[in-house]
Amino acid sequence: MKLKLFTYNVIDTPIHRLSGLTKLICFLLLTFAVMYSYDIRFILAVMVFSFIILRVSKIKFSQIKIMIIYVAIFLVTNFILTFLFSPEYGVEIYGTRHDILKVFGRYNLTLEQLLYQTTKVFKYGSVIPFGIIFLLTTDPSEFAASLNGVGVPYKVAYAVSLTLRYFPDIQRDYQNISQAQQARGLEMSKKAKFMNRFKNALLIIVPLIFSTLERIEYISNAMDLRGFGKLKSRTWYSKKSMSRGDYIAISVSLFVFAVSVLISVFINKSRFFNPFV
Amino acid sequence: MKKYFEVSTKTIVATGLGAAIFTLLFMYVKIPSPVPETSFQTAYGVSSFFATLFGPIAGGLIAFIGHAISDAVQYGSPWWSWVIASGVASFIFGFAYKNTKVEEGEFKGKDILTFNIIQIIGNVIAWLVVAPILDIVIYREPVNLVFTQGAIAAVMNSISAGVLGTLLLLAYSATRTKKGSLTKK
């Protein structure tokens, strides 16, 4: 369990130089653009774009290997489940029927279903690089400032920054407690009896929570003493000012977002691209 | 109504640290269930516990932030419909705040019942209504698939929140000084 939340490296690339606020806005615009559209041509174009950005920001494959494995497992499971539960969903969406293959019973593979499911795989696949880029190129201490910048109340932004700050501490506490309990013979795996598993999980969670409650007390007293939350707004030490690159990045993302909506409204007349009519 | 939505510094800090625990448990501490390929998320036990102690705002944000971060770290991008549903569930758990006597050191029959009724209502609304509907609206997932997944999630998460939340609150109430525990001689 050696996981760091954000493996943020300080490298000098155009993407790293953007302010955190810009990256958050671009991330949101681009993910919504991809989430909204079911046009495979548009999605493939965005996917190519996302891989170019991934290249530019010099993210190494080793940094994102585990994520890719998880995503692949998720996509395959989702693909199979979708077919098992709704083999006719494609026909329903596109309104036509082109059978390719009879599998068994009510399970017929149709061209429509294949297009729907392939689109879905690429759709989810092309959102992932943006998330990865955002996570790996944003300084965690700048993150709260960016959230506040897009209109999240600063107290909530501060809570997020506390989460990122204290995650490593809590992870270390968890490891210590878990090893101490295992040394005393605690069994967490499938070998333990079912009802005992809850009890065993509690033997780790209870000490973790009680030490955290104590810590909450300390931190909130310290913050109160420094006058946290007395004013309506606050400034951030790590906030970067906007530069020309930031405006370019936001314009590009806005353009992609607009294209997604415009294609759906004017060309496809729905969220789906229908080549069958 | 106002008592639920007060935000003090302590609420903020509890949210931050609670979300850190939520993230950790959500990723690593799952209890394997008898049904293969599914597991109980201990994280919902913790979010129900924090929601009962610190109110709906803290509860909702803990689950929302925790779920979003762990999704982002594992998959690169959060699955928004379920992240929002997590937030909604734990927000509703927060209505147990100040409705039980856990802060006064008593957490017995009636309090346990109140907590669990609220907890089950929260899970049902979140996983049978919010998550499937958002899945359909945002992601256009097939209807029967999302409702089946939602039903499984509602049952599993009610069990985790019920069992772990109740036991955590029992443990917590034992550490509080009971009201009227001092008598004058």
Interface residues (C-beta under 8 A of the other chain):
Chain A: M1 L3 L5 T31 M35 Y38 I64 I66 M67 Y70 V71 F74 L81 T82 F85 S86 Y89 I93 V127 I128 P129 F130 G131 I132 L135 K155 V156 Y158 A159 V160 S161 L162 T163 L164 R165 Y166 F167 D169 I170 Q171 Y174 S189 K190 F194 R197 F198 A201 L202 I204 I205 V206 L208 I209 F210 T212 R215 I216 E217 I219 S220 M223 D224 F228 G229 R271
Chain B: V7 S8 T9 K10 I12 V13 A14 T15 G16 L17 G18 A19 A20 I21 T23 L24 L25 M27 Y28 V29 I31 P32 S33 P34 F40 T42 G45 V46 F49 L61 I65 G66 I69 A72 V73 Q74 Y75 G76 S77 P78 W80 I138 Y139 R140 E141 P142 V143 N144 L145 T148 V163 L164 L167 L168 A171 T175
